[in-house]
Amino acid sequence: MTTDTARSAYPVATPYQTVIFFDLDGTLIDGPFRPVVLPAILEELAVSGLEPAALRQLLFEENTRRQADPTCPPTQAMDWDDILQTIGQRLGIPVKTNVEALIQTHAGPPHAVLHPGALEALQALVAPERAIVLATKGLRKYQQPILEALGILAYFNAILTPDSHQALKRNRAFYGDWPQRAMLTLMVGDYYTDDVLPARAFGFQAVWKQGNLPEALRSLDPVVRPAAYPYAAEQSIRPVAIIHSLVELPQVVQDLEMAFHKN
C-alpha cells in the first residue's frame, strides 16, 4: 500500500497502479519484415546493379536520416512504403512492391512468431490495476495485422505508434498521458536506444530484454544483472532489470511493484 506522501506526487484519480509499455519487434515477436518484406524489396531494387548489402544500407540510412530529422513527420519517418518509393526514385526504378500488403499477407506464422513466453507473460500480467500498452516504432498499418494474426491484440489497453501522437518513441509526446495514469511506469524492450535510454529520461523504470545475455549472468536475479552487465562505453544509463526471456518478466514486474509500494 502506498503512503499518503507517495500518493501526493501523483494525480488524485490515478486509475492504475502500473502502466507497462511493451516494445513489439524483438521483444514480443519476430515479424515478417526481415524474412519476407526486405528480401522482396531487395529483389526488386536489384535491377539497379547494386549488391544487396549496398541496397540494404541505402534503405536503412534513409530510415535513420528521417528519424534524426526534426522536420520529418514521424509517420513518414517510419513509412517503409514511402522509404522504398524514395530509394526507387533515386535509383530510377519504378517500384511495385507494397510493404503494407506483404505484411498483411504474412502477418502470422511462420513469418511472424511470438517469442517464447510472450503469450504467457501477457496473460500473467493482465490485471485491473495494470494497463498494458504497446509502444512500437512501427506504423499501425504494419503492426496491427500482426497483433491480430498472432492473437495478442486483446491484451493491450492501447496501441501507441508514431501515428498516435505524431511522435517517435524517443520523444516524450509519443506516450501521451499514459505515464500520468499510474503510480509506477515500466518500459519493456530489447533496444537500448529506444527502450532503455529514453524511458529512463522520462522517469520510467526500464526492463531490458537481452536474448544474448552472457551465460555468467543468467543465474543472477534480473534486478541484480544490471550491475554486472558488460555495457558498451556509451551505455551509461542503466535499466532497473535485465531479463533473458519473457518467462522471467511477470515475477520481475511483481517484485518491482512490491518494492515501489513499500517506499
PALOBA-635630 format. One record per residue (C-alpha): residue number from 0; residue in three letters; x, y, z. Coordinates in Angstrom, 3 decimals, m for minus. Example, Ala and Ser with C-alpha at 12.3 -4.5 7.8 and 13.67 -1.06 7.14 Angstrom:
<sites>
 num residuo       xx       yy       zz
   0     ALA   12.300   m4.500    7.800
   1     SER   13.670   m1.060    7.140
</sites>
This chain:
<sites>
 num residuo       xx       yy       zz
   0     MET    0.000    0.000    0.000
   1     THR    1.363    3.404   m0.940
   2     THR    1.818    6.034    1.730
   3     ASP   m0.001    9.363    1.722
   4     THR    3.308   11.062    0.902
   5     ALA    3.818    8.870   m2.156
   6     ARG    0.248    9.436   m3.316
   7     SER    0.697   13.202   m3.212
   8     ALA    3.229   13.021   m6.047
   9     TYR    0.649   11.596   m8.461
  10     PRO   m2.758   12.640   m9.788
  11     VAL   m5.523   12.026   m7.277
  12     ALA   m7.563    9.954   m9.709
  13     THR   m4.808    7.587  m10.887
  14     PRO   m6.749    4.724  m12.496
  15     TYR   m3.913    2.159  m12.415
  16     GLN   m1.131    1.142  m10.089
  17     THR    1.156    0.235  m13.001
  18     VAL    1.419    1.032  m16.698
  19     ILE    3.616   m1.405  m18.633
  20     PHE    4.814   m0.239  m22.038
  21     PHE    5.827   m3.106  m24.320
  22     ASP    8.043   m2.849  m27.354
  23     LEU    6.945   m5.229  m30.126
  24     ASP    9.621   m6.307  m32.632
  25     GLY   12.475   m8.125  m30.947
  26     THR   10.689   m8.083  m27.603
  27     LEU    7.356   m9.853  m28.051
  28     ILE    7.631  m11.029  m31.655
  29     ASP    9.802  m11.566  m34.675
  30     GLY    7.823  m10.096  m37.565
  31     PRO    7.774  m10.610  m41.343
  32     PHE    9.901   m7.597  m42.268
  33     ARG   13.292   m9.326  m42.404
  34     PRO   12.249  m12.771  m43.695
  35     VAL    9.689  m11.564  m46.293
  36     VAL    9.486   m7.808  m46.853
  37     LEU   13.181   m6.940  m47.013
  38     PRO   14.055   m9.762  m49.465
  39     ALA   11.175   m8.686  m51.727
  40     ILE   12.382   m5.094  m51.659
  41     LEU   15.987   m6.051  m52.360
  42     GLU   14.957   m8.320  m55.241
  43     GLU   13.022   m5.519  m56.898
  44     LEU   15.825   m2.994  m56.411
  45     ALA   18.456   m5.458  m57.638
  46     VAL   17.891   m4.325  m61.253
  47     SER   19.918   m1.261  m60.271
  48     GLY   23.003   m3.474  m60.335
  49     LEU   23.855   m2.708  m56.705
  50     GLU   24.703   m5.514  m54.307
  51     PRO   22.094   m6.449  m51.645
  52     ALA   24.314   m5.057  m48.865
  53     ALA   24.536   m1.685  m50.602
  54     LEU   20.776   m1.593  m51.205
  55     ARG   20.088   m2.520  m47.605
  56     GLN   22.386    0.289  m46.489
  57     LEU   20.518    2.799  m48.667
  58     LEU   17.174    1.767  m47.146
  59     PHE   18.280    1.885  m43.534
  60     GLU   20.269    5.079  m43.974
  61     GLU   17.129    6.753  m45.343
  62     ASN   15.111    5.491  m42.369
  63     THR   17.797    6.684  m39.931
  64     ARG   18.039   10.069  m41.646
  65     ARG   14.291   10.573  m41.370
  66     GLN   14.237    9.647  m37.685
  67     ALA   17.015   12.153  m36.971
  68     ASP   15.344   14.949  m38.954
  69     PRO   13.068   17.012  m36.653
  70     THR   11.253   18.405  m39.698
  71     CYS   10.295   14.941  m40.968
  72     PRO    6.809   13.859  m39.823
  73     PRO    7.119   10.767  m37.585
  74     THR    4.698    8.760  m39.703
  75     GLN    6.797    9.463  m42.788
  76     ALA    9.974    8.549  m40.918
  77     MET    8.674    5.017  m40.336
  78     ASP    6.683    4.553  m43.564
  79     TRP    8.577    1.802  m45.375
  80     ASP    6.364    2.079  m48.445
  81     ASP    7.391    5.721  m48.762
  82     ILE   11.037    4.914  m47.987
  83     LEU   11.018    2.269  m50.729
  84     GLN    9.494    4.678  m53.243
  85     THR   12.126    7.282  m52.349
  86     ILE   15.008    4.861  m52.913
  87     GLY   13.376    3.570  m56.101
  88     GLN   13.131    7.095  m57.485
  89     ARG   16.739    7.764  m56.510
  90     LEU   17.827    4.677  m58.444
  91     GLY   15.456    5.301  m61.341
  92     ILE   13.419    2.149  m60.656
  93     PRO    9.582    2.115  m60.765
  94     VAL    8.793    0.236  m57.543
  95     LYS    5.777   m2.071  m57.354
  96     THR    6.324   m3.819  m54.000
  97     ASN    3.673   m2.893  m51.434
  98     VAL    5.040   m3.307  m47.897
  99     GLU    1.655   m3.000  m46.202
 100     ALA    0.123   m5.700  m48.419
 101     LEU    3.082   m8.031  m47.890
 102     ILE    2.825   m7.701  m44.123
 103     GLN   m0.903   m8.361  m44.182
 104     THR   m0.317  m11.496  m46.264
 105     HIS    2.450  m12.798  m43.989
 106     ALA    1.244  m11.459  m40.621
 107     GLY    1.108  m14.867  m38.947
 108     PRO    3.344  m17.947  m38.668
 109     PRO    5.773  m18.967  m39.999
 110     HIS    6.972  m15.469  m40.905
 111     ALA    5.647  m13.735  m37.789
 112     VAL    6.044  m15.571  m34.489
 113     LEU    5.722  m14.869  m30.789
 114     HIS    8.845  m15.030  m28.680
 115     PRO    8.928  m17.873  m26.134
 116     GLY    6.915  m16.903  m23.069
 117     ALA    5.292  m13.860  m24.708
 118     LEU    1.702  m15.073  m24.529
 119     GLU    2.158  m16.466  m21.040
 120     ALA    3.715  m13.208  m19.824
 121     LEU    0.858  m11.114  m21.197
 122     GLN   m1.698  m13.469  m19.668
 123     ALA    0.043  m13.349  m16.284
 124     LEU    0.293   m9.561  m16.262
 125     VAL   m3.329   m8.788  m17.106
 126     ALA   m4.966   m7.311  m14.010
 127     PRO   m7.437   m4.496  m13.260
 128     GLU   m4.722   m2.490  m11.531
 129     ARG   m2.378   m2.666  m14.550
 130     ALA   m2.524   m1.158  m18.024
 131     ILE   m0.592   m2.984  m20.730
 132     VAL    0.266   m0.611  m23.567
 133     LEU    2.040   m1.481  m26.797
 134     ALA    4.723    1.090  m27.666
 135     THR    6.179    0.425  m31.108
 136     LYS    8.035    2.462  m33.717
 137     GLY    6.212    0.615  m36.481
 138     LEU    3.192    2.297  m38.020
 139     ARG   m0.188    0.931  m37.005
 140     LYS   m0.946   m0.216  m40.571
 141     TYR    2.052   m2.545  m40.338
 142     GLN    1.724   m3.686  m36.728
 143     GLN   m1.985   m4.266  m36.127
 144     PRO   m2.325   m7.092  m38.689
 145     ILE    0.494   m8.934  m36.904
 146     LEU   m1.076   m8.437  m33.478
 147     GLU   m4.350   m9.797  m34.802
 148     ALA   m2.771  m12.757  m36.596
 149     LEU   m0.780  m13.759  m33.514
 150     GLY   m3.787  m13.400  m31.209
 151     ILE   m2.386  m10.824  m28.787
 152     LEU   m4.228   m7.634  m29.751
 153     ALA   m6.797   m8.046  m26.971
 154     TYR   m4.140   m7.972  m24.233
 155     PHE   m3.353   m4.292  m24.789
 156     ASN   m5.234   m1.377  m23.290
 157     ALA   m3.827    0.829  m26.048
 158     ILE   m1.504    0.716  m29.055
 159     LEU    0.985    3.568  m29.393
 160     THR    2.646    4.051  m32.775
 161     PRO    4.134    7.131  m34.469
 162     ASP    0.604    7.702  m35.797
 163     SER   m0.856    8.046  m32.288
 164     HIS    0.653   11.337  m31.155
 165     GLN    2.780   12.224  m34.183
 166     ALA    5.983   11.402  m32.321
 167     LEU    8.697    8.748  m32.248
 168     LYS    9.461    6.596  m29.193
 169     ARG   12.432    8.762  m28.248
 170     ASN   10.062   11.717  m27.783
 171     ARG    8.051   12.072  m24.564
 172     ALA    4.973   13.092  m26.596
 173     PHE    4.818    9.564  m28.050
 174     TYR    3.408    8.262  m24.749
 175     GLY    0.613   10.819  m24.419
 176     ASP   m0.904   10.927  m20.939
 177     TRP   m0.354    7.232  m20.195
 178     PRO    2.531    7.830  m17.760
 179     GLN    0.220   10.012  m15.685
 180     ARG   m2.362    7.233  m15.387
 181     ALA   m0.336    5.137  m12.948
 182     MET    1.947    5.443   m9.952
 183     LEU    4.568    3.127  m11.499
 184     THR    5.528    3.153  m15.192
 185     LEU    7.625    0.389  m16.767
 186     MET    9.109    0.033  m20.235
 187     VAL    9.950   m3.458  m21.509
 188     GLY   12.074   m3.625  m24.654
 189     ASP   15.134   m5.046  m26.349
 190     TYR   16.647   m1.960  m27.996
 191     TYR   18.767    0.182  m25.682
 192     THR   18.499    3.382  m27.744
 193     ASP   14.699    3.292  m27.994
 194     ASP   13.624    1.337  m24.923
 195     VAL   16.128    1.981  m22.125
 196     LEU   17.708    5.372  m22.707
 197     PRO   14.585    7.487  m23.356
 198     ALA   12.463    5.553  m20.866
 199     ARG   14.815    6.428  m18.042
 200     ALA   14.965   10.036  m19.230
 201     PHE   11.158   10.184  m18.993
 202     GLY   11.129    8.778  m15.459
 203     PHE   10.070    5.225  m16.376
 204     GLN   11.629    2.075  m14.982
 205     ALA   13.258    0.165  m17.845
 206     VAL   13.339   m3.626  m18.131
 207     TRP   15.846   m4.565  m20.816
 208     LYS   15.296   m7.837  m22.689
 209     GLN   18.622   m9.350  m23.693
 210     GLY   18.275  m12.633  m25.574
 211     ASN   22.069  m12.945  m25.845
 212     LEU   22.717  m12.435  m22.155
 213     PRO   26.190  m13.669  m21.157
 214     GLU   25.998  m17.141  m19.657
 215     ALA   27.650  m15.980  m16.429
 216     LEU   24.749  m13.569  m15.752
 217     ARG   21.873  m15.957  m16.362
 218     SER   21.946  m17.391  m12.852
 219     LEU   21.652  m13.909  m11.317
 220     ASP   18.383  m12.300  m10.317
 221     PRO   17.154   m9.975  m13.117
 222     VAL   17.354   m6.927  m10.813
 223     VAL   20.971   m7.800   m9.931
 224     ARG   22.093   m8.266  m13.545
 225     PRO   22.255   m4.517  m14.413
 226     ALA   25.174   m4.048  m12.011
 227     ALA   27.155   m6.866  m13.664
 228     TYR   26.246   m6.399  m17.339
 229     PRO   29.145   m5.538  m19.741
 230     TYR   27.728   m2.320  m21.205
 231     ALA   29.173   m0.509  m24.203
 232     ALA   31.075    2.682  m23.378
 233     GLU   28.164    4.921  m24.439
 234     GLN   25.579    2.970  m22.391
 235     SER   25.819    4.962  m19.166
 236     ILE   22.126    4.749  m18.245
 237     ARG   21.162    1.503  m16.534
 238     PRO   17.881   m0.416  m16.652
 239     VAL   16.268   m1.482  m13.401
 240     ALA   16.296   m5.130  m14.520
 241     ILE   17.622   m7.271  m17.370
 242     ILE   15.659  m10.320  m18.474
 243     HIS   16.923  m13.154  m20.633
 244     SER   13.423  m14.357  m21.519
 245     LEU    9.855  m13.122  m21.171
 246     VAL    9.303  m16.090  m18.877
 247     GLU   11.113  m14.025  m16.232
 248     LEU    9.023  m10.889  m16.705
 249     PRO    5.894  m11.470  m14.560
 250     GLN    7.965  m12.087  m11.434
 251     VAL   10.155   m9.073  m12.175
 252     VAL    7.074   m6.853  m12.508
 253     GLN    5.637   m8.175   m9.247
 254     ASP    8.946   m7.581   m7.456
 255     LEU    9.248   m4.033   m8.808
 256     GLU    5.654   m3.271   m7.809
 257     MET    6.234   m4.610   m4.328
 258     ALA    9.439   m2.613   m3.882
 259     PHE    7.782    0.563   m5.203
 260     HIS    4.788    0.350   m2.937
 261     LYS    6.959   m0.274    0.127
 262     ASN    8.643    3.106   m0.341
</sites>
